[in-house]
């Protein structure tokens, strides 16, 4: 079921949908009786690709997700922000990594995973008695994502004795159940990307975890004024749009399943 869900979701992301429309449109345009439909599909695919690659559009798709929960403010070591003062656990959700020999753990992590573990370390420095729990599976014969996160946290100054790994949770829903079982009733600082936090929060709330949302990895940062560069298109914007579409579809799926 997990892999089927991953496969289907990958097919309805912005790039595959846009390319499918372009290819189908080009094929149909070669058939005289379907040429008009083919041209419309080609134009539609091109317009979708341009929109999803636009900086302004991608930011508009992400900002409502990232604005749901405020970030944890600056803190001095050993002096936590009031809303996380009672936390005894800092939980970091998985965000992916590479497996390139010779690279440090921090260099192996994806940008999202690195931002998450850095935020967790920042919070842990204000909570000297809290434990760190990291999550993420791995390929057979390779270190799990949880192990890479743990190694990154250690390199940033966190003692290995404070770290617990969960390496058998395949997705956020699995993570919510695994964390709930491991954490028990302890108040938890939940760290994940800001754009992922709305979906993660719903699942962790449903699983009965007592948590404080601590978003990291803010991508669609609000600017005071609209800059002319935002009218342009680039690959990074397509990636941001893909993240946003994935999360909005995930939230809809949770609602349809009665988990929201």
Backbone bond lengths (Angstrom), bond angles and torsions (degrees), N, CA, C in turn:
res aa  C-N    CA-C-N  psi(-1)  N-CA   C-N-CA  omega(-1)  CA-C   N-CA-C  phi
1 X - - - 1.462 - - 1.526 111.05 -
2 X 1.355 115.62 -41.22 1.461 120.09 -179.36 1.521 111.27 -59.84
3 X 1.336 116.29 -49.01 1.470 119.35 -177.22 1.523 111.60 -70.04
4 X 1.323 117.42 -32.80 1.465 120.19 175.57 1.526 109.93 -63.90
5 X 1.338 115.97 -43.02 1.465 120.41 178.56 1.521 110.76 -61.95
6 X 1.344 116.92 -42.54 1.456 120.81 178.86 1.518 111.36 -63.69
7 X 1.339 116.21 -41.32 1.470 120.50 -178.06 1.523 110.96 -65.83
8 X 1.329 116.07 -47.17 1.462 119.87 -178.62 1.520 110.61 -64.28
9 X 1.338 116.95 -43.66 1.465 119.61 -178.93 1.520 111.76 -64.09
10 X 1.334 117.03 -34.10 1.469 119.38 179.31 1.526 111.75 -67.24
11 X 1.327 117.18 -28.57 1.463 120.87 -178.21 1.526 112.66 -75.03
12 X 1.328 117.38 -23.74 1.463 119.53 -175.82 1.533 112.01 -104.47
13 X 1.321 115.92 18.27 1.454 120.35 174.31 1.535 110.28 -79.90
14 X 1.331 118.56 161.91 1.477 121.83 -173.50 1.523 115.22 -52.64
15 X 1.331 117.88 -47.87 1.470 119.17 -175.97 1.531 112.72 -66.38
16 X 1.351 119.94 -50.59 1.464 118.86 178.20 1.524 113.43 -59.22
17 X 1.333 117.53 -40.49 1.464 120.06 179.54 1.522 110.67 -64.73
18 X 1.329 116.94 -45.07 1.463 120.46 -179.67 1.523 111.01 -63.17
19 X 1.326 116.85 -44.61 1.464 120.40 179.99 1.527 111.39 -65.82
20 X 1.331 116.50 -38.34 1.463 119.90 178.49 1.525 110.85 -62.27
21 X 1.332 116.53 -42.67 1.470 120.15 177.65 1.527 111.19 -64.25
22 X 1.321 116.52 -40.95 1.471 120.17 179.65 1.522 111.17 -64.32
23 X 1.319 116.91 -47.30 1.466 120.41 -178.33 1.519 110.97 -65.68
24 X 1.341 116.29 -47.09 1.462 119.64 179.38 1.524 110.76 -61.56
25 X 1.336 115.87 -41.07 1.459 119.32 178.95 1.505 112.48 -62.93
26 X 1.327 116.92 -42.53 1.468 120.37 179.54 1.524 111.09 -65.11
27 X 1.327 117.17 -39.37 1.468 120.76 178.91 1.530 110.58 -65.30
28 X 1.332 116.29 -47.66 1.466 120.12 -178.75 1.531 111.84 -66.12
29 X 1.328 116.81 -30.91 1.470 119.12 -179.91 1.521 112.14 -65.95
30 X 1.326 117.87 -17.38 1.468 121.94 177.64 1.526 112.07 -84.03
31 X 1.339 116.03 -10.38 1.465 120.87 178.83 1.525 107.88 -100.94
32 X 1.325 118.45 116.05 1.466 120.98 -173.39 1.522 113.97 -50.74
33 X 1.316 117.83 -42.91 1.467 120.72 -176.35 1.532 112.05 -74.24
34 X 1.325 118.16 -14.37 1.465 122.05 -177.98 1.528 111.76 -119.18
35 X 1.326 116.28 10.84 1.471 119.54 -174.74 1.523 112.33 -62.80
36 X 1.336 117.34 -41.32 1.466 119.87 -178.57 1.528 110.48 -63.94
37 X 1.346 117.02 -44.26 1.461 120.69 177.36 1.524 110.09 -62.84
38 X 1.323 115.46 -39.91 1.460 119.83 179.42 1.519 112.04 -61.06
39 X 1.320 116.57 -42.27 1.469 119.58 179.29 1.521 111.24 -65.19
40 X 1.328 116.54 -39.19 1.469 119.49 179.25 1.535 110.80 -65.41
41 X 1.327 116.38 -41.81 1.458 119.50 178.82 1.528 111.10 -65.70
42 X 1.315 116.78 -38.81 1.470 120.68 178.90 1.524 110.80 -63.21
43 X 1.322 115.40 -46.45 1.466 119.62 178.37 1.525 110.41 -63.33
44 X 1.338 116.61 -42.51 1.457 120.40 179.51 1.520 111.87 -61.04
45 X 1.340 116.56 -43.37 1.466 119.97 178.59 1.514 111.99 -63.61
46 X 1.335 116.25 -41.30 1.464 120.34 179.44 1.524 111.18 -65.79
47 X 1.331 116.72 -41.57 1.470 120.42 179.85 1.528 110.51 -65.36
48 X 1.332 117.40 -43.30 1.466 120.11 178.35 1.523 111.38 -60.74
49 X 1.335 115.82 -43.33 1.457 119.77 -179.21 1.528 110.68 -63.38
50 X 1.323 117.03 -41.50 1.467 120.63 178.35 1.528 111.34 -65.30
51 X 1.330 116.33 -42.39 1.465 119.51 -179.48 1.519 111.40 -64.09
52 X 1.325 117.22 -48.55 1.458 120.26 -178.29 1.525 112.09 -67.94
53 X 1.333 117.66 -21.23 1.466 121.41 178.71 1.521 112.35 -91.02
54 X 1.328 117.03 -2.93 1.459 121.25 -177.78 1.526 111.02 -80.41
55 X 1.322 117.04 136.39 1.461 121.52 -177.29 1.526 111.68 -62.36
56 X 1.317 116.30 -43.82 1.465 120.09 -177.78 1.524 111.12 -66.58
57 X 1.337 117.09 -44.85 1.463 120.96 -179.02 1.527 110.84 -63.70
58 X 1.332 116.97 -45.19 1.469 119.55 -179.15 1.530 111.18 -63.20
59 X 1.339 116.70 -38.05 1.463 119.75 177.60 1.528 111.14 -65.72
60 X 1.324 116.34 -39.92 1.471 119.98 178.91 1.524 111.80 -64.54
61 X 1.320 117.26 -33.33 1.461 120.81 178.32 1.528 111.67 -71.57
62 X 1.343 117.30 -34.26 1.458 121.15 -175.64 1.526 113.81 -87.54
63 X 1.325 117.21 -33.47 1.465 119.79 -172.18 1.527 114.01 -57.60
64 X 1.340 119.69 -42.16 1.474 117.97 178.43 1.522 113.31 -60.71
65 X 1.337 116.94 -30.40 1.457 120.68 177.63 1.525 110.68 -73.74
66 X 1.325 116.03 -44.70 1.463 120.17 -176.11 1.529 112.93 -73.52
67 X 1.332 116.47 -19.61 1.465 120.30 -177.46 1.527 112.90 -85.73
68 X 1.335 117.69 -5.02 1.478 119.98 -175.34 1.527 112.11 -64.95
69 X 1.332 117.11 -38.58 1.460 121.20 -175.00 1.523 110.00 -130.03
70 X 1.332 117.94 133.42 1.463 121.00 -178.23 1.529 111.51 -74.76
71 X 1.318 117.77 151.69 1.469 120.75 177.04 1.523 111.10 -73.61
72 X 1.309 116.15 160.64 1.467 121.36 173.75 1.525 107.27 -76.33
73 X 1.338 118.51 127.40 1.467 120.54 -176.00 1.525 112.18 -70.81
74 X 1.326 115.59 175.62 1.451 120.96 175.96 1.528 110.07 -60.09
75 X 1.358 115.68 142.71 1.462 120.42 -178.22 1.518 109.25 -139.21
76 X 1.314 115.86 148.86 1.455 120.66 171.61 1.526 108.75 -83.46
77 X 1.326 116.37 153.92 1.459 120.64 179.42 1.517 110.54 -57.52
78 X 1.332 116.06 128.28 1.458 120.85 178.29 1.508 114.76 81.46
79 X 1.335 117.26 -0.13 1.471 120.65 179.48 1.523 108.19 -124.27
80 X 1.321 118.78 90.20 1.457 121.21 -175.46 1.523 112.57 -73.35
81 X 1.322 115.27 155.66 1.459 120.19 171.32 1.525 108.35 -62.04
82 X 1.334 118.29 146.59 1.476 120.89 -174.44 1.520 113.99 -52.36
83 X 1.320 117.63 -39.01 1.474 117.57 -173.47 1.525 113.80 -75.02
84 X 1.342 118.52 -13.86 1.468 119.68 176.94 1.525 111.71 -111.97
85 X 1.333 117.61 6.55 1.462 121.13 -174.21 1.526 112.63 -59.97
86 X 1.319 117.90 -31.70 1.454 120.20 -177.51 1.512 114.47 -91.05
87 X 1.314 118.82 4.53 1.467 121.89 -176.55 1.526 111.14 -74.34
88 X 1.312 116.20 134.77 1.463 122.07 177.86 1.526 111.86 -111.19
89 X 1.322 115.35 -7.05 1.467 120.97 179.32 1.519 108.39 -136.81
90 X 1.336 116.21 142.35 1.463 122.37 170.25 1.521 106.54 -116.62
91 X 1.322 116.69 115.45 1.463 122.55 -175.52 1.518 110.31 -106.07
92 X 1.319 116.48 127.78 1.463 121.88 179.98 1.523 109.19 -115.17
93 X 1.318 116.84 122.12 1.461 120.80 178.04 1.521 109.90 -82.53
94 X 1.325 115.45 150.48 1.460 120.96 -176.23 1.517 113.20 -67.05
95 X 1.351 114.87 149.91 1.460 119.68 -179.03 1.511 114.46 -139.82
96 X 1.338 117.87 6.24 1.457 120.50 174.97 1.521 114.33 96.29
97 X 1.330 114.72 150.60 1.468 120.77 177.07 1.516 110.24 -156.72
98 X 1.319 115.80 163.18 1.455 121.35 173.63 1.528 108.52 -93.85
99 X 1.325 116.85 179.44 1.461 120.96 177.99 1.527 107.93 -138.44
100 X 1.325 115.43 69.77 1.458 122.28 -177.14 1.520 109.31 -106.30
101 X 1.331 118.55 117.46 1.463 120.69 -179.32 1.530 111.53 -57.59
102 X 1.319 115.01 139.91 1.456 119.86 177.05 1.505 115.17 94.58
103 X 1.330 117.64 -18.37 1.461 120.14 179.10 1.520 110.31 -85.56
104 X 1.321 116.03 145.61 1.459 120.16 176.35 1.521 109.77 -69.55
105 X 1.315 115.83 165.61 1.464 119.73 -179.58 1.524 111.44 -61.18
106 X 1.327 116.72 -40.87 1.462 119.36 179.81 1.522 111.63 -65.52
107 X 1.333 117.40 -30.91 1.461 120.77 177.79 1.523 112.30 -79.14
108 X 1.338 116.68 -22.22 1.459 120.96 177.31 1.522 111.90 -74.16
109 X 1.328 116.70 -30.65 1.457 120.27 -174.14 1.523 112.12 -70.04
110 X 1.336 115.65 148.44 1.457 120.14 171.16 1.523 108.61 -66.60
111 X 1.324 116.15 165.54 1.469 119.23 -179.80 1.533 111.08 -60.70
112 X 1.326 116.57 -37.59 1.460 119.96 178.67 1.520 111.70 -66.35
113 X 1.335 116.34 -47.13 1.463 120.07 -178.97 1.525 111.12 -64.31
114 X 1.332 117.24 -38.83 1.460 120.34 178.62 1.529 110.80 -63.94
115 X 1.319 116.60 -43.85 1.465 119.74 178.68 1.525 110.84 -62.03
116 X 1.319 117.03 -37.51 1.464 120.75 -179.49 1.530 111.40 -66.70
117 X 1.326 117.27 -46.50 1.459 119.01 -176.53 1.527 110.97 -71.67
118 X 1.320 117.67 -32.90 1.467 120.08 175.77 1.527 110.19 -63.69
119 X 1.320 117.46 -43.29 1.462 120.90 177.19 1.522 110.70 -63.13
120 X 1.329 116.96 -39.97 1.460 120.24 179.07 1.529 110.97 -62.84
121 X 1.326 116.47 -42.43 1.467 120.29 178.57 1.527 110.16 -63.46
122 X 1.315 116.89 -41.05 1.470 120.55 177.90 1.527 110.64 -59.48
123 X 1.315 116.70 -42.63 1.471 120.73 179.32 1.523 110.90 -68.58
124 X 1.334 116.75 -40.20 1.460 120.70 -178.79 1.528 111.65 -63.04
125 X 1.311 117.60 -31.77 1.464 120.15 179.39 1.525 111.91 -67.84
126 X 1.312 116.74 -20.96 1.469 119.87 175.56 1.518 111.48 -95.38
127 X 1.333 116.97 -7.28 1.467 122.47 179.84 1.531 108.53 -127.23
128 X 1.319 118.53 76.17 1.468 121.18 -172.25 1.519 114.60 -63.38
129 X 1.317 118.52 -17.41 1.472 120.94 -179.43 1.527 113.00 -99.95
130 X 1.318 117.39 -0.65 1.468 120.55 -177.03 1.525 111.14 -83.58
131 X 1.333 115.12 152.35 1.464 121.67 175.31 1.529 109.70 -98.58
132 X 1.318 114.84 154.25 1.459 121.75 175.43 1.522 108.87 -106.73
133 X 1.334 116.26 128.20 1.460 121.05 174.50 1.522 107.80 -118.81
134 X 1.323 116.34 124.56 1.467 121.60 -179.06 1.516 108.85 -116.96
135 X 1.332 115.69 152.49 1.457 119.11 -172.51 1.528 111.08 -137.58
136 X 1.322 114.67 147.80 1.454 120.20 173.73 1.516 112.07 151.97
137 X 1.338 118.23 130.93 1.463 121.29 -179.77 1.527 111.17 -78.57
138 X 1.326 115.83 -179.48 1.458 121.12 177.82 1.512 110.86 -146.13
139 X 1.332 115.58 169.09 1.458 120.70 176.36 1.523 110.01 -77.60
140 X 1.338 118.21 151.82 1.472 120.47 178.88 1.526 111.51 -55.27
141 X 1.322 116.09 132.11 1.458 120.64 178.79 1.507 114.72 82.07
142 X 1.332 117.61 2.10 1.457 121.17 -179.94 1.527 109.70 -124.13
143 X 1.337 117.11 156.36 1.469 118.64 177.72 1.517 110.38 -60.94
144 X 1.321 116.07 141.67 1.456 119.84 177.40 1.521 109.73 -69.67
145 X 1.326 115.50 161.96 1.460 119.48 176.52 1.524 110.09 -62.29
146 X 1.330 116.91 -36.61 1.462 120.64 177.38 1.525 110.64 -59.88
147 X 1.335 116.89 -39.43 1.462 120.77 179.63 1.528 111.20 -65.92
148 X 1.324 116.80 -38.35 1.465 120.27 178.30 1.524 110.38 -68.08
149 X 1.330 116.96 -41.66 1.470 120.43 175.91 1.526 110.52 -60.65
150 X 1.328 116.22 -43.13 1.462 120.17 -179.91 1.525 110.67 -63.27
151 X 1.336 116.86 -43.13 1.460 120.11 178.76 1.521 111.40 -63.60
152 X 1.341 116.78 -37.92 1.465 120.36 177.51 1.520 110.56 -64.64
153 X 1.335 116.89 -42.75 1.463 120.78 179.01 1.523 110.99 -63.11
154 X 1.338 116.18 -40.34 1.464 119.87 177.48 1.527 110.96 -62.20
155 X 1.331 116.66 -42.34 1.463 119.64 -179.94 1.517 112.21 -65.85
156 X 1.339 116.51 -20.17 1.461 121.56 178.33 1.530 112.25 -95.85
157 X 1.341 115.94 9.39 1.458 119.62 171.06 1.513 117.09 106.21
158 X 1.328 118.85 5.25 1.469 120.86 179.89 1.529 109.31 -90.23
159 X 1.318 116.48 130.13 1.461 121.06 -178.92 1.528 110.82 -66.11
160 X 1.331 117.73 137.97 1.472 119.93 177.80 1.527 113.36 -57.56
161 X 1.323 116.78 -27.61 1.462 120.41 -179.32 1.522 112.49 -68.14
162 X 1.330 117.36 -14.12 1.477 121.50 179.91 1.525 111.87 -95.59
163 X 1.331 118.63 -0.93 1.464 121.46 -169.92 1.526 111.25 -111.80
164 X 1.318 116.11 132.94 1.460 123.50 172.91 1.517 108.59 -120.71
165 X 1.334 116.62 139.92 1.460 121.26 -177.16 1.530 111.34 -112.46
166 X 1.324 115.25 140.57 1.470 122.60 171.15 1.524 106.56 -119.23
167 X 1.310 117.65 112.35 1.466 119.83 -173.85 1.528 114.11 -117.67
168 X 1.343 116.79 15.85 1.467 119.21 -178.83 1.528 113.30 -121.57
169 X 1.339 117.29 10.37 1.470 120.65 178.12 1.533 108.49 -94.18
170 X 1.330 116.82 120.88 1.462 120.66 -172.90 1.516 113.87 -84.35
171 X 1.330 117.61 -29.95 1.460 119.92 -178.90 1.531 109.44 -145.66
172 X 1.327 116.16 -176.10 1.463 119.81 -175.11 1.528 111.83 -63.36
173 X 1.306 116.90 -36.41 1.467 118.98 178.88 1.521 110.95 -65.39
174 X 1.331 116.60 -43.47 1.464 119.72 175.27 1.521 110.75 -60.30
175 X 1.335 116.13 -41.05 1.464 120.27 179.83 1.524 111.34 -61.43
176 X 1.321 116.98 -40.08 1.468 119.68 -178.91 1.526 110.96 -60.78
177 X 1.334 117.30 -41.81 1.465 120.30 179.46 1.532 111.35 -70.28
178 X 1.347 115.94 -41.27 1.465 120.02 -178.85 1.526 111.01 -65.32
179 X 1.321 116.92 -43.16 1.459 120.37 178.59 1.518 110.98 -66.22
180 X 1.336 117.27 -41.51 1.465 120.35 179.83 1.525 110.78 -59.12
181 X 1.318 117.07 -41.12 1.461 121.40 -179.93 1.520 111.31 -67.92
182 X 1.326 116.40 -38.87 1.465 120.85 -176.00 1.529 112.65 -80.31
183 X 1.318 116.81 -37.60 1.469 121.37 -174.21 1.520 111.89 -79.17
184 X 1.311 116.95 -37.18 1.459 119.88 -174.86 1.517 110.32 71.04
185 X 1.322 117.27 -131.45 1.459 120.43 -177.74 1.515 114.18 -96.66
186 X 1.331 118.17 8.63 1.461 120.51 -177.63 1.532 111.41 -72.33
187 X 1.317 115.38 136.70 1.462 120.58 178.29 1.524 109.19 -68.43
188 X 1.336 115.33 137.07 1.464 121.21 -169.03 1.519 112.02 -128.86
189 X 1.317 115.60 137.33 1.461 121.40 169.65 1.525 107.27 -88.60
190 X 1.319 117.11 111.03 1.463 122.13 -176.22 1.523 109.39 -93.11
191 X 1.331 115.94 117.68 1.460 121.62 -176.56 1.523 110.18 -112.29
192 X 1.310 115.46 122.09 1.455 121.89 171.21 1.526 107.19 -155.69
193 X 1.326 117.20 177.98 1.460 120.15 -179.71 1.523 110.16 -64.17
194 X 1.327 115.70 145.03 1.472 120.16 -177.01 1.518 111.49 -57.65
195 X 1.344 117.44 -38.25 1.461 120.67 -178.81 1.534 112.21 -73.23
196 X 1.331 116.98 -18.31 1.465 122.20 179.20 1.522 112.29 -95.49
197 X 1.328 116.52 -15.75 1.460 120.82 -172.93 1.534 114.06 -61.23
198 X 1.361 120.90 -40.94 1.471 118.20 -179.39 1.525 113.26 -56.70
199 X 1.324 117.44 -42.76 1.464 119.93 -179.65 1.524 110.70 -71.94
200 X 1.341 116.55 -42.96 1.458 119.90 179.06 1.527 110.79 -61.61
201 X 1.325 117.37 -41.66 1.462 120.95 -178.71 1.523 111.02 -62.15
202 X 1.318 117.73 -40.71 1.465 120.17 179.84 1.531 110.73 -64.68
203 X 1.324 116.43 -40.84 1.455 119.40 -178.91 1.530 111.59 -70.55
204 X 1.322 117.37 -41.10 1.465 120.19 -179.66 1.524 110.65 -69.79
205 X 1.326 116.78 -35.49 1.462 119.89 176.10 1.528 109.77 -64.34
206 X 1.322 116.12 -42.65 1.461 121.12 179.20 1.527 111.30 -63.59
207 X 1.345 115.84 -33.25 1.466 120.30 -179.59 1.525 112.29 -79.07
208 X 1.335 117.41 -7.33 1.460 120.77 176.56 1.517 114.99 88.57
209 X 1.330 117.83 18.04 1.467 120.90 179.65 1.527 109.80 -81.75
210 X 1.324 116.78 133.40 1.462 122.68 175.35 1.531 107.19 -86.90
211 X 1.324 117.79 101.24 1.464 120.49 -171.19 1.524 112.31 -133.37
212 X 1.322 113.95 159.09 1.457 122.98 172.01 1.525 106.95 -114.97
213 X 1.326 119.72 120.52 1.469 120.82 179.17 1.527 110.81 -65.52
214 X 1.323 116.33 126.61 1.467 122.47 178.97 1.528 108.20 -127.35
215 X 1.333 117.91 78.35 1.461 120.61 -175.15 1.523 113.11 -68.46
216 X 1.319 115.28 146.94 1.460 123.42 176.48 1.529 107.88 -134.34
217 X 1.326 116.33 -177.76 1.467 120.35 172.72 1.527 112.26 56.67
218 X 1.317 116.79 48.96 1.464 120.12 176.71 1.528 109.09 -70.79
219 X 1.322 116.29 125.07 1.468 121.23 -176.03 1.523 111.60 -104.96
220 X 1.324 117.11 -45.10 1.468 121.51 -177.77 1.517 109.37 -93.97
221 X 1.305 116.79 68.63 1.460 121.15 -178.14 1.520 109.65 -68.40
222 X 1.328 116.39 132.57 1.464 121.24 179.57 1.515 110.71 -69.87
223 X 1.308 115.93 134.36 1.461 121.83 174.96 1.521 108.75 -105.47
224 X 1.326 115.75 151.88 1.464 119.98 -179.05 1.523 111.42 -64.93
225 X 1.318 116.65 -36.17 1.460 121.44 -179.56 1.520 109.79 -132.79
226 X 1.307 116.34 157.18 1.461 121.73 177.37 1.523 108.97 -77.24
227 X 1.316 116.57 120.42 1.462 121.68 -178.73 1.524 109.91 -91.93
228 X 1.321 115.40 146.81 1.469 119.23 -176.94 1.517 112.33 -61.56
229 X 1.343 117.63 -27.63 1.468 120.78 -178.22 1.524 112.34 -65.64
230 X 1.346 117.06 -19.03 1.462 119.94 -178.12 1.523 112.88 -69.83
231 X 1.332 118.12 -11.69 1.466 119.25 178.52 1.522 111.46 -80.72
232 X 1.343 117.44 -9.41 1.454 120.90 -177.93 1.516 113.19 -80.92
233 X 1.326 115.29 173.31 1.467 122.67 179.97 1.520 109.40 -122.84
234 X 1.321 117.28 145.97 1.458 121.33 175.50 1.534 109.75 -159.65
235 X 1.340 115.03 171.45 1.461 121.18 -178.37 1.530 111.24 -65.63
236 X 1.338 116.77 -37.15 1.460 119.82 -179.83 1.526 111.33 -60.58
237 X 1.329 116.32 -37.75 1.459 119.66 178.91 1.524 111.38 -67.98
238 X 1.332 116.53 -37.33 1.465 119.67 175.93 1.519 110.39 -62.98
239 X 1.328 116.53 -38.50 1.466 120.17 177.03 1.528 111.01 -65.56
240 X 1.334 117.18 -41.42 1.464 120.06 178.12 1.528 111.06 -63.47
241 X 1.338 116.38 -42.54 1.465 120.00 178.05 1.523 110.85 -61.96
242 X 1.326 116.22 -38.78 1.460 120.20 179.60 1.520 110.99 -63.54
243 X 1.330 116.59 -42.64 1.462 120.01 176.39 1.527 110.73 -60.13
244 X 1.330 115.56 -45.14 1.460 119.73 -177.53 1.522 111.31 -63.61
245 X 1.335 116.78 -46.89 1.465 120.57 -179.86 1.529 110.12 -61.38
246 X 1.318 116.47 -42.01 1.466 120.63 178.89 1.522 111.20 -59.14
247 X 1.336 116.26 -43.76 1.463 119.77 -178.94 1.523 112.14 -70.59
248 X 1.334 117.53 -41.58 1.469 119.51 179.57 1.526 110.87 -63.92
249 X 1.333 116.75 -39.74 1.465 120.03 176.81 1.523 109.94 -66.45
250 X 1.348 116.74 -39.60 1.460 120.53 177.94 1.517 112.02 -61.60
251 X 1.336 116.95 -41.06 1.463 120.45 177.52 1.525 111.57 -65.45
252 X 1.319 116.34 -39.70 1.460 120.10 176.92 1.523 110.80 -63.82
253 X 1.322 116.75 -41.28 1.461 121.56 179.65 1.536 110.36 -63.08
254 X 1.326 116.56 -40.40 1.465 119.54 176.88 1.529 111.18 -62.45
255 X 1.329 116.16 -41.87 1.457 119.50 179.74 1.526 111.27 -64.05
256 X 1.344 116.34 -42.63 1.463 120.25 179.35 1.529 111.83 -63.68
257 X 1.325 117.02 -30.25 1.461 121.39 179.95 1.532 112.17 -89.87
258 X 1.326 116.73 0.98 1.449 119.91 178.83 1.513 114.60 75.19
259 X 1.347 117.17 23.86 1.464 120.87 -178.83 1.517 111.48 -105.97
260 X 1.330 118.04 7.86 1.460 120.11 179.86 1.519 109.69 -113.30
